[in-house]
């Protein structure tokens, strides 16, 4: 099974070992883990602290490769 993993910059900053542990677990379960080349910081920390104008979070800001169908 192929799995696309998006590790946020918030996660990288606060809990850097979590992304690596997630990859190890998924691989141990037989998954092939892939990362999008378009993955980048979207400014979630700015958005969460009220500086929305400094972030790229929200509809219309994601690169086409990262768009997820919303139900």
C-alpha positions as CSV (number, residue, x, y, z in Angstrom):
1,X,0.0,0.0,0.0
2,X,1.3,3.5,-0.9
3,X,0.8,6.2,1.7
4,X,1.3,9.9,1.2
5,X,2.5,11.5,4.4
6,X,2.2,15.3,5.1
7,X,4.2,16.2,8.2
8,X,3.5,19.8,9.2
9,X,6.1,22.4,10.2
10,X,4.3,22.6,13.6
11,X,4.9,18.9,14.1
12,X,8.6,19.3,12.9
13,X,9.1,22.2,15.4
14,X,7.4,20.8,18.4
15,X,7.7,17.0,18.0
16,X,10.4,16.2,15.5
17,X,10.6,12.5,16.3
18,X,6.9,12.0,15.5
19,X,7.3,12.1,11.8
20,X,10.2,9.7,11.8
21,X,8.4,7.3,14.1
22,X,5.3,7.5,11.8
23,X,7.4,6.6,8.8
24,X,9.0,3.6,10.7
25,X,5.6,2.4,11.8
26,X,4.0,2.6,8.4
27,X,7.0,0.9,6.8
28,X,6.9,-1.9,9.4
29,X,3.2,-2.4,8.5
30,X,4.3,-2.8,4.8
31,X,3.4,0.6,3.5
32,X,5.5,2.6,1.0
33,X,5.7,6.1,2.3
34,X,5.8,9.0,-0.1
35,X,6.3,12.7,0.4
36,X,5.1,15.4,-2.0
37,X,7.8,17.6,-3.5
38,X,5.3,20.5,-3.0
39,X,5.2,20.0,0.7
40,X,6.2,23.1,2.5
41,X,5.3,25.2,5.5
42,X,1.9,26.8,5.0
43,X,2.0,29.1,8.0
44,X,-0.2,27.1,10.4
45,X,1.6,28.5,13.4
46,X,0.8,32.1,12.2
47,X,-2.8,31.2,11.5
48,X,-3.3,29.5,14.9
49,X,-1.9,32.6,16.8
50,X,-4.1,35.1,15.0
51,X,-1.6,36.3,12.3
52,X,-3.7,35.0,9.4
53,X,-2.4,37.6,7.0
54,X,1.1,36.1,7.4
55,X,0.1,32.5,6.6
56,X,-0.9,30.6,3.4
57,X,-3.5,28.5,5.2
58,X,-7.0,28.1,3.8
59,X,-8.9,27.4,0.7
60,X,-7.1,28.3,-2.5
61,X,-3.6,28.3,-1.1
62,X,-2.7,24.7,-1.5
63,X,-0.7,23.6,-4.6
64,X,-2.7,21.3,-6.8
65,X,-0.7,18.2,-5.7
66,X,-1.9,18.7,-2.1
67,X,-5.6,19.4,-2.7
68,X,-7.7,16.9,-0.8
69,X,-11.3,16.3,-1.7
70,X,-13.5,17.6,1.0
71,X,-16.6,15.7,1.8
